[in-house]
Amino acid sequence: MSDSQRVDVPASPTAPVGTSPLVPPLTLPPLTQSSSTAARACVALDLLLPGTLRDVERAAAAKLPVHTLMTRAGAAVAEWLHGRLPALASAGRQPVLLLAGPGNNGGDAYVAARELHRRGVLVDVWQLAPPSADDARWALADALAAGVPVRPVPASPASTAHYAWIVDGLFGIGLSRPLEGPAGALVDAIVHAHAQGTPVLAIDIPSGLAAATGVVDGPVICADVTMAMLGATPGLFTGTGRDVAGEVLVATLGADEVLTAMRAVRPVGSAISTSAPGAFLAHLPQRRHASHKGSYGSLAVLGGHEGMVGAPLLCARTGLMTGAGRVYVGFVAPNAPAWDPVHPELMLRHAESLDLATMQAVAIGPGLGTSAASAACLSRALALEHTPLVIDADALNLLATDPSLAERVRRRTGPTVLTPHPLEAARLAGGDVARVQSDRLACARALAERFNATIVLKGSGSVIDDGTCAWINVTGNAGLATAGTGDVLTGAVGALLAQGMPATQAALAAVWLHGRAAERCVTEGTGPAGLTASELLPAMRTELGDWLIEATRLTAGMRPPHTRHPSLP
């Protein structure tokens, strides 16, 4: 998944007047599509924490007749689903199963069942518990009055594979406990049916997934599609969310004015969104004809202790292939290679012999080790007060064990990017991996504030946080779960910093391109199993080139039309 665009999907004829605007699946359009489509691909999706989303729901409901929001939500589910049912189901010969919990998600399921039933679709509704909310009680009564069959969940809900679709309306964004007992058994049965090929649509969020964090602590629905009402929550895009949410749609239910007002008054530092090229496109370094290697900066990569010289080489090679004009490698190991036969363009040195003051950016950490020589190398890099610096791998481990080095990072005046994976983040935060993963957004923000830096907390749905805003990256796949891909990412961040990009935009762009490169590789038949870090490099170069073309096109579109010379035909 990568980006979003909006279309209007008509509401059910029996719904209140209006439409159900949807943000369709987050897929990146090829740059060869129309300019309007490509431009929409640059737009990020705002993400709302559960408390904020409840505030939006209350404000929207206060402006509408009673039950209107629930009617629109259920109608949006039915409308989308009806257009994707197999022929047997559309003809009323293969049933759709809707699962209704006690809250408003269950109410949405009752409305959706009523709408599908009205269209001649055979529906079954399994009720986990009687509705506890007024809207949901109304929706149940309305569905029963329309002839929708509603029954309690069977004692042994094993036979669900014959349904055309299953709709999960069990639990929503307020769930804060593991699913156990009958609810857990039901979810296990749905997971089994999904594994056998029955498609699943989740309302708001797959039941069992934590909306704010993407944490799973027990059984969880695996959905092909999640339709989030009013707004999407961060948990759909980070942690386990990417594995269980499927394609994410957002039905704003006609509450756009309320959502716009919410954005205008939200506290400083609370903005969260998915990443998208629109956040960095204007900062991509353009390639002018009248330029030279010095125009695109010199990058130094420091690392490569004994037995780990491959890491800085991967990092440096990426720096070359993401646009840095010159790339130097400074090895800590005394017996490091003198040249790189794969990329002889790289200039290899001992770390202490590099003149770091002449560099436009420094990347330190890949294969650095944690010896005294490693710490001295990091100290030397931190002496560069103003030079953009990206810190990764063992350099992060050194910061975690030496408070004086960490304090020097905090006091830097130059742009700084830290790129920890969860274990490195845990060491920096003085905790453990479970604590980091329990709230990835909070961890990234705490590190950004502590180190006065842009943080890239790597993982599924990498979090980029600069202390004022947070983004969740939506590109990438499991092909990145292999040695060396972090070194590749560090090289890309360093190269973009060397070319003059601001720290946050360099981090956003590098993470985005890194994930897109993995997607491109898999699409072309390489991986995800067996994809190597080195194979990402040509794909990253291609992705960067494509977006540079798009940035140039968009920039040109803002200029006056070119006037042809009168002598030309």
FENJOGI-V23232 format. One record per run of one state. SS is the DSSP state (a for helix, b for strand, c for the rest). FROM is the first residue (numbers start at 1). TO is the last residue. Records with the same first field share a line. If there is no record, write none. Layout:
SS=FROM-TO, FROM-TO
//
This chain:
c=1-5, 11-18, 24-34, 41-45, 48-49, 63-67, 83-86, 91-95, 101-103, 119-122, 128-133, 146-149, 153-164, 170-180, 196-198, 204-208, 210-215, 217-224, 230-231, 233-233, 237-240, 245-246, 252-255, 266-270, 275-276, 280-280, 284-292, 297-297, 304-308, 322-325, 332-346, 354-355, 359-360, 365-371, 383-387, 392-392, 402-402, 411-415, 419-421, 430-432, 439-439, 452-453, 458-462, 466-468, 473-477, 481-484, 499-502, 524-532, 558-569
b=6-10, 19-23, 46-47, 96-100, 123-127, 150-152, 165-169, 199-203, 209-209, 216-216, 225-229, 232-232, 247-251, 271-274, 298-303, 326-331, 347-350, 361-364, 388-391, 416-418, 454-457, 463-465, 469-472
a=35-40, 50-62, 68-82, 87-90, 104-118, 134-145, 181-195, 234-236, 241-244, 256-265, 277-279, 281-283, 293-296, 309-321, 351-353, 356-358, 372-382, 393-401, 403-410, 422-429, 433-438, 440-451, 478-480, 485-498, 503-523, 533-557
//
